Amino acid sequence: MNNYLIPANSKKSLKIFGMFYPFDLILLGSGTVITFILIALGDISSWIWAVISLLPMSITAFLVFPIPNYHNVLTFLISLWEYFTTRRNFIWKGWCVLDEKETDKE
């Protein structure tokens, strides 16, 4: 019975902390740095400026958040974009493709 079963979490060892690729951490880090720069340069007493300055880190944290069946929200959004923007060709190769008869055109 020489069957070898690969554990379901074998790809987690390729990720940082078991859930992030280096690009994910770079994206999150850049959003965090931009947020800190905006906080340092802006007037945080204004709630609108506080929300604007927190947006980069919030958006990047949302994008790298892990979800089931995809790596994270970013890969889900990329897959969704490709699904709706790429052309799909469906070629019929069903059970009756060989049963079709040539019809004479009159």
Steps between C-alpha positions, in 0.01 A plus 500: 500500500777749418278808499645828614259764618625859500384690807249778431723766658822415313504833312476697825870439556575713190327802652616744766315435828315227311271744319689781322710509187777765485287713263218502757730631772651761265149618410392516865826669602468766231143575609616527860788733412270725296254507792772602746621773263147636464448492877828687556428764236129552558269651757356202684256716695287510185308173472496517121881523485527219757284272281695596186831432670386156619370394158830367351564259786133397516480427127825303488404304813168415332680385183735260682226360727484121442173351372398139429565349153731790410826621649360838597254769389748633243522168315120472510463848348761420232317175412167684490644770273650242263172308490297803395755657264646207304332345202380147551462262205279199555570235240231236469644152531199322640363153446313588180778680312585183308135418433431813298427437133587727216189668363478602137444867450236574240 
